[in-house]
Amino acid sequence: MELIRKYFPDLTDIQLTQFEQLGALYTDWNSKINVISRKDIDNLYEHHVLHSLAIAKTIKFVPGTRIADVGTGGGFPGIPLAIMFPECSFTLIDSIGKKVRVAQDVALQTGLKNVICRHERAEEEKEHFEFVLSRGVMPLPDLCSVANRLIDHKQQRNAYPNGVICLKGGDLGAETAKFRKVAEINEIGKYFKEEFFKDKKVVYVQI
C-alpha cells in the first residue's frame, strides 16, 4: 500500500480506503480460489495493483469515458483503474465464472459504483467502448481483432484516440510490428522504479 501512496500522492481518502481494502479482499478470495499465484499474493500491491495503475500514468481518462477490461480475471487492471477514475465506467469481462465472481465481490465490498462485471467471452459483448484494456491476456494482433468490434469509432474525447491499451512485458518487436504507425509503447520503468517493472510496458494502439 505504501507504493500506491508513493506514486499517487493526491488520492482522496475514499480512494485510499478502497485501495487498502484490496489487500484483505484478494487475500481472502485467494485462499478459496487461485485468482493470483499463491506465491505472488504477498506482492499484490506491487505486481498487480501498481502494475495496473501504470495505465493511469500513461493516460488520464476524462469523466464519462467507457472502458472495457477484456480477460479481467479477478479484476486487473479494471478494479484499480475504476478506483483511480471514479467518474468513468468500467465493464470487466472474463469467460471464467469464478474469477468474475471475485471481481464482482471486490467491486461490491469496496463500494465501486462504476464497475459492471460480465461472465462472457469478449466476442459476445454487445456494447461499445472508447477503450479496451487487457493485461497480457492474448497476443496484440488477437486483442486488436477482438477490440475492433468493441470500439466506439464515433465519440472521441480523450487525449488519445479511442483504441486498445494493454500491459505487456519483454520483447514486443514481433507483436507490434504491424501496428508501428498506430502504436505507442511506454516503458513502465520511467514511472515506477522497482525492479519488477524493468521490462514491463504499456502499449497503446489506435483502432
C-alpha positions in Angstrom: 0.0 0.0 0.0 2.9 2.3 0.6 3.8 2.1 -3.1 0.4 3.4 -4.0 0.8 6.4 -1.7 4.3 7.0 -3.0 3.4 7.2 -6.7 -0.1 8.6 -6.3 0.1 11.2 -3.5 -3.1 13.0 -4.5 -5.6 10.2 -3.8 -8.7 11.1 -1.9 -9.5 9.5 1.5 -12.1 7.4 -0.2 -9.6 6.1 -2.8 -7.0 5.3 -0.2 -9.6 3.3 1.8 -10.6 1.4 -1.3 -7.0 0.6 -2.2 -6.4 -0.5 1.4 -9.4 -2.8 1.2 -8.0 -4.7 -1.8 -5.3 -6.4 0.3 -7.7 -8.2 2.7 -10.3 -8.9 0.0 -7.9 -10.5 -2.5 -6.0 -12.4 0.2 -9.3 -13.9 1.4 -10.5 -14.8 -2.1 -7.1 -16.3 -3.0 -7.4 -18.7 -0.1 -10.6 -20.1 -1.8 -9.8 -19.6 -5.5 -6.5 -19.3 -7.2 -7.0 -15.8 -8.5 -3.4 -14.8 -8.1 -0.5 -17.2 -7.9 -0.3 -18.3 -4.3 3.4 -17.4 -4.3 2.6 -13.9 -5.6 -0.2 -12.8 -3.3 2.3 -11.1 -0.9 3.3 -8.9 -3.9 -0.4 -7.9 -4.6 0.2 -4.2 -4.4 3.4 -4.1 -6.5 2.8 -6.8 -9.1 -1.0 -6.4 -9.6 -2.4 -3.1 -8.2 0.5 -0.8 -9.1 1.1 -2.6 -12.4 -2.5 -1.9 -13.3 -2.1 1.7 -12.4 0.7 2.2 -14.9 -2.1 2.8 -17.4 -3.1 5.8 -15.2 0.4 7.2 -15.7 0.0 7.0 -19.5 -3.5 8.4 -19.9 -5.9 10.4 -17.7 -9.3 9.2 -18.8 -11.8 12.1 -18.9 -15.1 11.8 -16.9 -17.7 9.7 -18.7 -15.2 7.5 -20.6 -16.5 4.0 -21.2 -13.8 1.3 -20.8 -13.8 -2.5 -21.2 -11.3 -4.8 -19.4 -11.0 -7.9 -21.5 -9.9 -11.1 -19.7 -10.0 -9.3 -16.4 -9.5 -12.4 -14.2 -10.1 -11.2 -10.7 -10.3 -7.6 -11.7 -6.9 -6.4 -13.1 -6.4 -3.8 -14.4 -10.0 -2.8 -14.2 -10.6 -2.6 -10.4 -7.6 -0.4 -9.6 -8.4 1.8 -12.5 -12.0 2.1 -11.5 -10.8 3.3 -8.1 -8.5 5.8 -9.8 -11.1 7.1 -12.2 -14.5 7.0 -10.3 -16.2 9.1 -13.0 -15.5 6.6 -15.7 -17.4 3.4 -16.3 -15.6 0.0 -16.4 -17.0 -3.2 -17.8 -15.0 -6.2 -16.7 -15.2 -9.2 -19.0 -14.0 -12.8 -18.4 -15.0 -16.2 -19.6 -14.2 -17.9 -16.3 -17.2 -17.5 -14.0 -15.4 -18.0 -10.6 -13.0 -15.2 -11.5 -15.8 -12.9 -12.4 -17.4 -13.6 -9.0 -14.2 -12.4 -7.4 -14.2 -9.2 -9.3 -17.9 -8.6 -8.6 -17.4 -9.1 -4.9 -14.3 -6.9 -4.7 -16.2 -4.1 -6.6 -19.2 -4.5 -4.2 -17.1 -4.6 -1.0 -15.1 -1.6 -2.0 -18.2 0.4 -2.9 -17.4 0.8 -6.6 -20.5 2.1 -8.4 -18.7 2.4 -11.8 -18.0 -1.3 -12.4 -20.1 -3.9 -14.2 -18.8 -7.5 -14.4 -19.8 -9.8 -17.1 -19.2 -13.6 -17.4 -18.8 -14.0 -21.2 -16.3 -14.1 -24.0 -15.3 -10.6 -25.3 -16.7 -11.7 -28.7 -20.2 -11.9 -27.1 -20.2 -8.3 -25.7 -22.7 -6.1 -27.4 -21.8 -2.7 -26.1 -19.2 -0.3 -27.5 -16.4 1.4 -25.5 -13.9 4.1 -26.0 -11.0 1.9 -24.8 -10.4 -1.8 -24.4 -7.9 -2.7 -21.8 -6.0 -6.0 -21.2 -3.2 -7.4 -19.1 -1.2 -9.9 -21.0 -4.3 -12.0 -21.9 -3.5 -12.6 -25.6 -1.1 -11.6 -28.4 -1.6 -8.0 -29.5 -2.9 -8.8 -33.0 -5.6 -11.1 -31.5 -6.5 -8.5 -28.9 -6.9 -5.8 -31.6 -9.0 -8.1 -33.7 -11.4 -8.6 -30.7 -11.3 -4.9 -29.8 -12.1 -3.7 -33.3 -15.8 -4.5 -33.0 -16.0 -3.2 -29.4 -14.5 0.2 -30.0 -16.8 3.2 -30.5 -15.3 4.9 -33.6 -17.5 8.0 -33.3 -17.1 9.6 -29.9 -13.6 10.9 -29.3 -12.9 12.9 -26.1 -9.6 11.8 -24.6 -6.1 12.9 -25.3 -5.5 9.6 -27.1 -7.9 8.5 -29.9 -10.1 5.5 -29.0 -8.3 2.2 -29.0 -6.5 -0.6 -27.1 -4.3 -0.1 -24.0 -2.6 -3.2 -22.7 0.1 -4.2 -20.2 2.9 -6.3 -21.7 6.4 -7.5 -20.9 9.6 -8.5 -22.7 10.5 -8.0 -26.3 7.4 -6.8 -28.3 9.1 -6.3 -31.6 7.3 -9.1 -33.5 4.0 -8.5 -31.7 3.9 -4.8 -32.5 5.4 -4.9 -36.0 2.2 -4.5 -37.9 1.0 -1.7 -35.7 4.1 0.6 -35.9 2.1 3.5 -37.4 -0.7 3.4 -34.8 1.1 2.1 -31.7 2.9 3.8 -28.8 5.0 1.8 -26.3 5.7 3.3 -22.9 8.3 1.8 -20.6 6.7 1.4 -17.1 10.2 1.8 -15.6 10.0 5.5 -16.3 7.1 5.8 -13.9 7.9 3.1 -11.3 11.5 2.4 -10.2 11.0 -1.1 -8.7 12.9 -3.9 -10.4 9.7 -5.8 -11.3 8.8 -3.1 -13.8 12.2 -3.1 -15.6 10.9 -4.9 -18.8 7.2 -4.0 -18.4 5.4 -1.8 -20.9 2.1 0.0 -21.5 1.1 -0.5 -25.2 -1.4 1.8 -26.9 -2.9 1.0 -30.3 -5.3 3.3 -32.1 -8.2 1.2 -33.5 
